[in-house]
Amino acid sequence: MKEPDDCEARSKMAQASLQAGLAFTNAILGATHAMSHQVGGLLDAPHGVLLPHVIRYNARATPERFVALARSAGLTVDGMPGDEGAELLAQHVRSLADDVGVPRGLRELGVSEADVSRLAHTTLDDACLATNPRSASEGDIETLFRAAL
């Protein structure tokens, strides 16, 4: 089998990007994206650090939902309590992030404690927060940002 040339590789990446964009237009993005938009928009930083923290936050309200997600990720969670399945999923997501070089914390992206209040406040105005499966106050969002520092 021949190696794909640069043009083929770019074409495949463009197709994958298009498909991801189409999926995002139909997805309920929730707190992870609402918070990440603030980090990316206000501090010109990429997002991806927050998902394990939001999984833990949301799982406190509906842990059983995360068992199915963990199973879909290939984790063995049959018979496991929802909170344990959610934690396993959060750890798995963090491990995947480590594999692709996502920073372990927001500090590595330049976020500081001084930024937390502003980031939490502006998160409340992000439309993605409305689709989060658990409601979140400004204080809840600040706690999540601090956990991710």
HUCORRA-V206607 format. One record per residue. N is the residue number from 1. OMEGA is omega in whole degrees, 0 to 359 (999 if undefined). D_CENTER is the distance of its C-alpha to the mean C-alpha in Angstrom with 1 decimal. Layout:
# HUCORRA-V206607
n->N omega->OMEGA d_center->D_CENTER
n->N omega->OMEGA d_center->D_CENTER
This chain:
# HUCORRA-V206607
n->1 omega->183 d_center->36.2
n->2 omega->176 d_center->35.9
n->3 omega->178 d_center->33.0
n->4 omega->177 d_center->31.3
n->5 omega->184 d_center->32.5
n->6 omega->180 d_center->30.4
n->7 omega->178 d_center->30.9
n->8 omega->181 d_center->29.7
n->9 omega->179 d_center->26.6
n->10 omega->179 d_center->25.8
n->11 omega->179 d_center->26.6
n->12 omega->178 d_center->24.3
n->13 omega->178 d_center->21.3
n->14 omega->178 d_center->22.3
n->15 omega->179 d_center->22.5
n->16 omega->178 d_center->19.0
n->17 omega->177 d_center->17.7
n->18 omega->181 d_center->19.7
n->19 omega->178 d_center->18.5
n->20 omega->178 d_center->14.8
n->21 omega->177 d_center->15.9
n->22 omega->178 d_center->18.0
n->23 omega->181 d_center->15.3
n->24 omega->181 d_center->13.1
n->25 omega->180 d_center->16.2
n->26 omega->185 d_center->16.5
n->27 omega->172 d_center->13.1
n->28 omega->192 d_center->12.1
n->29 omega->173 d_center->8.8
n->30 omega->188 d_center->9.0
n->31 omega->181 d_center->8.1
n->32 omega->181 d_center->4.5
n->33 omega->178 d_center->6.5
n->34 omega->179 d_center->9.6
n->35 omega->181 d_center->9.0
n->36 omega->176 d_center->7.8
n->37 omega->181 d_center->10.9
n->38 omega->179 d_center->13.0
n->39 omega->181 d_center->12.2
n->40 omega->184 d_center->12.8
n->41 omega->184 d_center->15.7
n->42 omega->185 d_center->17.5
n->43 omega->180 d_center->17.2
n->44 omega->181 d_center->17.0
n->45 omega->178 d_center->14.1
n->46 omega->175 d_center->11.4
n->47 omega->183 d_center->7.7
n->48 omega->183 d_center->5.3
n->49 omega->193 d_center->6.6
n->50 omega->188 d_center->5.0
n->51 omega->180 d_center->2.8
n->52 omega->180 d_center->6.5
n->53 omega->179 d_center->8.0
n->54 omega->175 d_center->6.9
n->55 omega->181 d_center->8.0
n->56 omega->180 d_center->11.1
n->57 omega->182 d_center->11.7
n->58 omega->182 d_center->11.7
n->59 omega->177 d_center->13.6
n->60 omega->179 d_center->16.3
n->61 omega->184 d_center->17.3
n->62 omega->185 d_center->17.0
n->63 omega->183 d_center->16.7
n->64 omega->178 d_center->18.6
n->65 omega->185 d_center->15.9
n->66 omega->174 d_center->13.8
n->67 omega->178 d_center->16.9
n->68 omega->178 d_center->17.1
n->69 omega->179 d_center->13.5
n->70 omega->178 d_center->14.4
n->71 omega->179 d_center->17.7
n->72 omega->178 d_center->16.3
n->73 omega->177 d_center->14.5
n->74 omega->181 d_center->18.1
n->75 omega->179 d_center->18.1
n->76 omega->184 d_center->21.3
n->77 omega->181 d_center->20.8
n->78 omega->180 d_center->24.0
n->79 omega->182 d_center->25.7
n->80 omega->174 d_center->23.0
n->81 omega->184 d_center->22.3
n->82 omega->182 d_center->19.0
n->83 omega->178 d_center->17.9
n->84 omega->177 d_center->18.7
n->85 omega->179 d_center->16.9
n->86 omega->179 d_center->13.7
n->87 omega->177 d_center->14.2
n->88 omega->178 d_center->15.0
n->89 omega->179 d_center->11.9
n->90 omega->178 d_center->9.8
n->91 omega->179 d_center->12.4
n->92 omega->178 d_center->12.3
n->93 omega->179 d_center->8.7
n->94 omega->178 d_center->9.7
n->95 omega->176 d_center->12.9
n->96 omega->179 d_center->11.7
n->97 omega->177 d_center->10.0
n->98 omega->182 d_center->13.4
n->99 omega->182 d_center->15.2
n->100 omega->173 d_center->14.2
n->101 omega->176 d_center->14.6
n->102 omega->180 d_center->11.3
n->103 omega->182 d_center->12.7
n->104 omega->181 d_center->12.6
n->105 omega->180 d_center->12.5
n->106 omega->178 d_center->12.6
n->107 omega->180 d_center->16.4
n->108 omega->179 d_center->16.5
n->109 omega->179 d_center->15.3
n->110 omega->178 d_center->18.1
n->111 omega->178 d_center->16.5
n->112 omega->177 d_center->19.2
n->113 omega->180 d_center->20.0
n->114 omega->180 d_center->22.1
n->115 omega->190 d_center->19.1
n->116 omega->183 d_center->17.3
n->117 omega->180 d_center->19.6
n->118 omega->179 d_center->19.5
n->119 omega->180 d_center->15.7
n->120 omega->182 d_center->15.6
n->121 omega->182 d_center->18.6
n->122 omega->176 d_center->17.4
n->123 omega->182 d_center->14.1
n->124 omega->180 d_center->16.6
n->125 omega->182 d_center->18.0
n->126 omega->183 d_center->15.0
n->127 omega->181 d_center->15.6
n->128 omega->181 d_center->12.1
n->129 omega->181 d_center->12.5
n->130 omega->182 d_center->15.5
n->131 omega->177 d_center->13.8
n->132 omega->183 d_center->11.7
n->133 omega->178 d_center->13.7
n->134 omega->179 d_center->14.7
n->135 omega->183 d_center->16.3
n->136 omega->176 d_center->15.5
n->137 omega->177 d_center->18.2
n->138 omega->177 d_center->18.2
n->139 omega->177 d_center->18.9
n->140 omega->181 d_center->16.0
n->141 omega->177 d_center->13.6
n->142 omega->179 d_center->15.8
n->143 omega->178 d_center->15.6
n->144 omega->178 d_center->11.8
n->145 omega->180 d_center->12.2
n->146 omega->178 d_center->15.2
n->147 omega->182 d_center->13.6
n->148 omega->179 d_center->11.2
n->149 omega->999 d_center->14.3
